[in-house]
Amino acid sequence: MNHATIAVAGLLLTFAVSGVEAAEAKYPNRPVRFIVPFVPGGPSDTLSRLVGLKLGESLGQTVVIDNRGSVGGVLGAELGAKAPPDGYSILLAANSLLTINPHVYLKLPYDAQRDLQPITQLTVGGNVVVVHPSVAAKSIKEFIALAKSKPGVINYATTGTGNLLGIADFKVKTGIDMVAIAYKGTGQAVTALVSGEVQMFFMSPLIALPNVKSGKLRALAVTSVTRNPALPDTPTVAESGVPGFKNITWHSVLVPAGTPKPIVKRLNAELVKIVNLPDVKERFLGQGLTSVGSTPEELSAHIREESAEVARLVKQIGLQPQ
């Protein structure tokens, strides 16, 4: 290669780098797609619409919610992982997509730790153990006693790997035998529970609160480590006679691996600012959620640590990957 060829190659590389830097500097100059791997109307969808609206205002561009509901959220997670790494497709992920799915599905079309770049953890919370009012139990202790007196009779709703694993752990720790009935989304599960088609569900506080307050459902306990401020009189499962039990849920935002660092940094800064806005924190609290706002590095470490914890739990309770 002669000096002239080297010079031309160097010039082309400079132009290419300059073009990328210019694109990053102008980010975003068109609408951003916010992929939600769950059906409309559920807790993830509600969360995405609040955060998406605020993010659009911060970025000066429209943020379009793209619901891609499927079993376990797999379809949406795959879409988010395989989108172009340019910052114009971002993924809202419940922890089940990142730390549970890899241990309960034999084959996943995405690798949560290889194919996705963490941006920030938005919220953390627990579920509410709710039952139909016809169930003759007003506490976890009474429910356990009832279930033990009727093995294989009481049924419960599942909508994904998150509450499936949580209830499986609950069954093992309490020694009860219940029947799982799977639904495609939270909306269907809520309808089934309110109608009495199923008797119990681990439900998001966002959905549980209005149904409990209206008397359509009864709250027995919360699955978080501490009591939920939105349900201060409802005890945790652990303090209700099941020591050490917890079923934590959290949501985060990620982008495809390889997304330029300046875009990752920009999205992190905007989202951390959003989850710390007083009105957003208040909205979250009313839904039984606590704002987080982590760095990409903190979220990455959290995913690794919880994934290892889930692997141990799956082995402990004998859950077979499907």
C-alpha positions, 0 to 999 in steps of 0.5 A, spaced: 500 500 500 503 506 497 502 513 501 497 516 497 492 509 498 494 510 506 492 517 506 485 516 502 484 510 507 485 515 513 481 520 510 475 516 509 476 513 516 476 520 518 469 522 514 466 516 517 468 517 524 465 524 523 459 522 520 457 517 526 459 523 531 455 528 528 449 523 528 450 522 535 450 529 537 444 530 533 440 525 537 435 524 537 432 527 530 426 523 529 421 519 534 424 514 539 420 507 539 419 504 546 418 497 546 414 494 551 414 486 551 407 486 554 400 487 552 396 494 553 393 495 560 398 492 564 403 495 569 408 495 564 404 498 559 402 504 564 409 505 567 411 506 560 406 511 558 408 515 564 416 515 563 415 515 555 411 521 555 416 525 560 422 522 556 419 525 549 418 532 553 426 531 555 428 529 548 424 533 544 422 528 540 415 523 540 416 517 544 412 511 541 409 506 545 410 499 541 406 493 545 409 486 543 405 482 548 407 474 548 408 469 553 414 471 558 415 477 554 420 473 549 417 477 543 418 484 545 425 482 549 428 479 542 425 485 538 429 490 543 435 486 543 436 485 535 434 492 533 439 497 530 443 500 536 442 507 534 438 509 540 431 509 536 429 503 539 429 502 547 426 496 551 422 497 557 424 490 561 421 487 567 426 483 571 423 477 569 425 478 562 433 479 564 434 474 570 428 469 570 427 467 563 434 465 562 433 460 567 426 457 566 426 457 558 431 452 555 431 456 548 431 464 548 432 468 542 436 473 546 441 473 551 440 478 556 447 480 558 450 479 552 445 482 547 442 488 551 446 494 554 443 497 561 441 504 561 437 505 568 433 501 573 426 505 574 423 502 579 422 497 584 416 494 588 413 487 590 406 484 588 400 483 592 397 476 594 390 477 592 384 472 593 377 472 591 372 475 596 369 468 596 375 465 599 375 463 606 381 466 608 383 473 611 390 472 612 396 468 609 396 463 615 388 462 614 390 461 606 395 456 607 391 452 612 385 452 607 390 450 601 392 444 606 385 442 607 384 442 600 390 439 596 389 440 589 383 444 589 385 451 590 387 454 583 391 461 582 393 465 576 399 466 572 401 471 567 409 470 566 415 467 569 415 472 574 409 471 578 410 463 576 416 463 580 414 467 586 408 462 587 412 456 585 417 458 591 411 460 595 408 453 594 414 450 596 416 454 602 409 453 605 408 445 603 401 447 599 398 444 593 395 449 588 393 448 581 396 453 576 392 457 570 396 461 565 393 467 562 396 471 556 396 478 560 394 481 567 388 484 564 385 477 563 388 474 569 384 480 573 378 478 570 378 471 571 380 473 579 374 478 580 369 473 576 371 467 581 374 463 575 381 463 579 382 464 587 389 467 588 394 471 584 400 475 585 398 482 582 402 488 581 400 493 586 398 498 580 392 493 578 391 490 585 390 497 589 383 499 586 380 492 586 382 491 593 379 498 595 373 497 591 372 490 595 372 486 588 378 483 591 382 481 598 389 483 599 392 478 604 399 480 604 405 483 600 411 480 597 416 485 598 421 485 604 417 491 607 410 493 607 408 497 601 406 504 603 400 504 599 397 498 603 400 500 610 396 495 614 397 489 609 403 485 612 409 482 608 408 474 607 415 473 611 412 476 617 405 472 616 409 466 617 413 464 611 420 467 614 425 469 608 419 469 603 420 475 598 418 476 590 421 482 588 419 486 581 422 491 578 423 495 571 428 497 567 430 501 560 435 497 556 438 498 549 441 493 544 448 492 545 453 496 541 449 503 542 454 508 542 456 511 549 454 518 548 447 516 547 447 511 553 449 516 557 444 521 554 438 516 555 441 515 562 441 522 564 434 523 562 431 517 565 434 518 572 432 525 572 425 523 570 424 518 575 426 523 581 421 528 579 417 529 585 410 528 581 413 522 578 415 519 584 408 521 587 405 517 581 410 511 582 408 511 590 401 511 589 402 505 584 406 501 590 413 502 587 419 506 589 423 510 584 431 508 583 435 511 577 441 507 577 447 508 573 448 503 567 454 499 571 449 498 577 444 495 573 448 491 569 451 488 576 444 488 579 442 483 573 448 479 574 447 478 581 439 477 581 440 472 575 445 468 580 440 468 585 434 466 581 438 460 578 439 457 585 432 458 587 430 454 580 434 449 583 432 449 590 424 448 588 426 443 582 422 448 577 424 444 570 426 449 564 421 448 558 
